[in-house]
Amino acid sequence: MSPPIAPVGWSRWLVPPAALSIHLSIGQAYAWSVFKPPLEDALGLSGTQSALPFQLGIVMLGLSAAFGGTLVERRGPRWAMTVALVCFSSGFLLSALGAATGQFWLIVFGYGFVGGIGLGIGYISPVSTLIKWFPDRPGMATGIAIMGFGGGALIASPWSAQMLESFGSDTSGIALAFLVHGLSYAVFMLLGVLLVRVPRPRAEERADGRATAPAGPRVSARQALRTPQFWLLWVVLCTNVTAGIGILEKAAPMITDFFADTSTPVSATAAAGFVALLSAANMAGRIGWSSTSDLIGRKNIYRVYLGAGVLMYALIAVAGSSSKPLFVLCALVILSFYGGGFATIPAYLKDLFGTYQVGAIHGRLLTAWSTAGVLGPLIVNWIADRQEEAGKHGAELYGTSLLIMMGLLVIGFAANELVRPVHPSHHLDAVTPEKGAPDVRRHQQSESA
């Protein structure tokens, strides 16, 4: 299945809404923490266990994006969006069956494995297309679409909480909520499948009137893996994501624990509202910070994400439990950096490697997200469980986790400082085509046709 080429006069501003329909749907993953307490009560799970569907989903996101990135480039965004629709919706339907029968492994398999494949393919489906539509503002373009992934929980969190309140928080109520999610998202994602278009082939004109290939670096996905820049950005993304996802996955229980012993404890409804606020910050950071990167540069914006992130975590660790506004404000800033990091990375890759196979390179880089999807929740949940067993409670459950997150951000900051332009020896015109790789000269000729 290949997407229709945009007709003459097609507005490029119709493409971001197509991407948003996919990202707003799969962004529901960030509202998983709303389901954690009901699942723990209904199925007798620990915090670590209830995080498994989310963790596996993020792992599969990275793996499916890495292995499917080249396929997405070859078959186009419409094929990718269709695969995302089928997998993501099917994951919810399988989870509904698992909840109805009390089989937690089926929820892990459905939401985590099957749904996770939909997450990965859907996440990268519009990236290269958007960069090609908006070569003048790549940070803004990817930020518009990818903000949908951060904003998905802004819709899903209160929506899920309301369904659980209406249907009940037992296994049958959870199953019905999963079922409604799966069917609703299938319809919404179909809009993106029908709307997406790819730009008409266009090359720059030379002075003599002949077409030439677009200027800038041209590095294949396979060759990118051989550069230090790819692995430095891998570390940057992994550390930034780990620091944010640890809070996001356990957001509702965390704010409840931090203020459980105060005169103003946080209710379940308020905790769900906090998750929605984090989602809003995540979404705003994706468009705001990524657009800013078009002005000040990718390296500088990551200095802000990682450096200021350390300060925010330090404030939470030192004074978070004594001031609810301070805790919320710092968490919102951290999540804005988290979202901004996701939205800026495709443009960072475009700057370093060019647009040739940026979608496939982006897919491979998202294995950093898979790693962070395990590390972040594991660090926060495992340490909190151990501290609880030791008799500690409240903010004491998270002190060690916060220090670890600060250390990871320092490592990411150092990695970003080491990033340099890719050496010309890695560019396509300097590399002998490898077996299975597209012939560079033939590709350039086709672009010039």
HELIX and SHEET records of a PDB file:
HELIX    1   1 ARG A   12  LEU A   14  5                                   3    
HELIX    2   2 VAL A   15  ILE A   26  1                                  12    
HELIX    3   3 GLY A   27  VAL A   34  5                                   8    
HELIX    4   4 LYS A   36  LEU A   43  1                                   8    
HELIX    5   5 GLY A   47  SER A   50  1                                   4    
HELIX    6   6 LEU A   52  ARG A   75  1                                  24    
HELIX    7   7 PRO A   77  THR A  101  1                                  25    
HELIX    8   8 PHE A  104  ILE A  107  1                                   4    
HELIX    9   9 VAL A  108  VAL A  114  3                                   7    
HELIX   10  10 GLY A  115  ILE A  124  1                                  10    
HELIX   11  11 VAL A  127  TRP A  133  1                                   7    
HELIX   12  12 PRO A  138  PHE A  167  1                                  30    
HELIX   13  13 THR A  171  LEU A  195  1                                  25    
HELIX   14  14 ALA A  221  ALA A  224  1                                   4    
HELIX   15  15 PRO A  228  GLU A  249  1                                  22    
HELIX   16  16 ALA A  251  PHE A  258  1                                   8    
HELIX   17  17 ALA A  268  ILE A  296  1                                  29    
HELIX   18  18 ARG A  298  ALA A  319  1                                  22    
HELIX   19  19 GLY A  320  SER A  322  5                                   3    
HELIX   20  20 LYS A  324  PHE A  353  1                                  30    
HELIX   21  21 VAL A  358  LEU A  365  1                                   8    
HELIX   22  22 THR A  367  GLU A  389  1                                  23    
HELIX   23  23 GLY A  394  LEU A  397  5                                   4    
HELIX   24  24 GLY A  399  GLU A  417  1                                  19    
HELIX   25  25 PRO A  424  HIS A  426  5                                   3    
HELIX   26  26 LEU A  428  ALA A  430  5                                   3    
HELIX   27  27 VAL A  440  SER A  448  1                                   9    
SHEET    1   A 2 GLU A 204  GLU A 205  0                                        
SHEET    2   A 2 ALA A 211  THR A 212 -1                                        
END                                                                             
